[in-house]
């Protein structure tokens, strides 16, 4: 009976795995009346060499979701903004600090042992009128893990984007 229970427990862990998750840690509390901001520009940069794909996907997720939420009159992607000064109230500067990639190929080759994909970002909120930083936080996204069915880097990017959006929606 103990052997059967142990096998069932292991099977359940393999199938379920660890859920994906994200976290936010405030590094500088907001220091401005956030209801004054109606338009935003999202700038994505990276300290990780070769993170172009992650930058592009993160920017796309942030811009499209924030536009759909309609909390702001205008949300502009920094990658498509004109070289000239763009008229916005708030700059959201996202810097990718760390990326741990897990591809579908990794999952096929080593399964659960590929681990969890991770994306760690610093986010600064800057008042465009006077270039003062009004707040900052760190967001992290992790993919599911612990099973051969776990997801990869895209899920980690999605979780980080969700945490950034959640922070903005909660505070603006």
N, C-alpha and C positions, 0 to 999 in steps of 0.2 A: 504494500500500500504506500509506503514512504517513497519508494522508487517511482511509482506512478504519479504521485503528487509532485515530486521533484521534476519529472519530465514535463508535466503539464505547466508548472511554473516557468520553466525555461522556455517552453513553447510560447507561452503568453508574453513573456518579455521580448522574445524575438519578433513576434507579430506586432505588438504594440509599440515597443521601443520607447524612446524618450520624446516627449512632445517638443515642438519648436517653441521658442520663447524669445522675448526681447526685454530689455531693461532700459531705464532712463535714470540718470543721476544728475541732479542740478549742481552745476559748478559755480554759477553766479546767479543768485535770485534776480527776478525781474525788477528793474528799477525805473519803470515808466508806466504811464497809463496806457495799457495795451489796446483799449478801445479806439484810440486815435489813429491806429494803423489800418489803412484800407487796401493798400496795394503792396505786393512783395516781389522781390527778385530772388530766385534761388540760385546760389553759386555753389558748385560742387568742385572740390579739389581733392588731391590725394597725396599722401606721403608714401604710398605703396607703389613701387615701380610696376608698370604693366596693368594698372587697375582701370583701364579705360572702359571695359565692359561693365564693371561694377559702378563706375561714375555715371555712365549713360543710363543704366537700368534704374539706379537710385533716383536720378534727376527725373526720369520719366514717371516713375511711380509717385514721387512727391508732387510734381506739377499737376498731373492728371487728377489725383485724388483731391488736392486742395482746390482745384478748379471746380470739381464736382460738388464739393462741400459748400461752395458759394459763401463762405465766411468773408472772403476778400473779393473786392470788386475786380481786381486784376492780379493774376499770378503769372510771372514771366520766368522762363528758363534762362539761366545765365548763358548757356551754350548757344542760344539763338538770339540773344539780345543784340541790338546794334552796338557797334563799337562806340557810338556816341553815348552820352549820359542818358540813361533811361530814367524816366520820372516815376519813382516809386517811393513809398514811405518807409518800407522795411526791407533790409537785406538779410536773408537767411544764408549764412556762410557755413557750409558743411564740409568738413575735412575728414576724409577716410584715413584712419590711423593704422588699422590692421585688417587684413583679409586672410582668412583660412579657407581655401577653396576645397570643395569636395564635388567632383563631377559624377555624372552617371556612370562613366567608365570606372571610376574609383569604386563605386558601389558594386558594380559587376565583378570587379577583380577581387576585392577584399571584403565586401559586404559591410557589416556593422563595424568592422575594425577600421574602416575609413574615418570614423569619428564624425564630429559635427562641424559643419561649415560655420564660419563666424564673420561678422562685419562689425567693426567698431569705429564710431564717428564722433568727432567733436562738432558741436553746433553752436554758432554764435549768432545772436540776434542784434542787428545794428540799426540804429535810427539813421536813415539815409539823409535826413535834414542836416545833421551836425556830425555824422560819423562816430557817434558814441555807442559803445557796446551797452545794450540795455539788459542783457541776460545771456546765459550760456548753459549748456548741458551736454552730457555725453550719452549717446544712444548706442545700444548694441543689439544685434540680431543674431540668433543662433538657429540653425536648422534642427530638425528632429534628428535623432541618432539612436544607436543601440539596436538597430535591426537592419536587415537587408533591404527593407522597404523605405528606409529613411530618405529624406530629400537632401538637396545639396545647396550650393552657393546661392541660387536664385531665391530659395526660401529664407536664407539668412538676410539677404538684401531686403526682401519683402517685410520681414519682421522689424528690421531697423527703420525702414520707411514708416511702418505703422506706428512705431514708438515716437518718431519725430512728429508725425501728423497728430498723434494723440496729445502730445505736449502742446503743440500750437493750438489745437482745438480747445484744449482745457484752459489755456491762458489768454486767448485772444477772442 
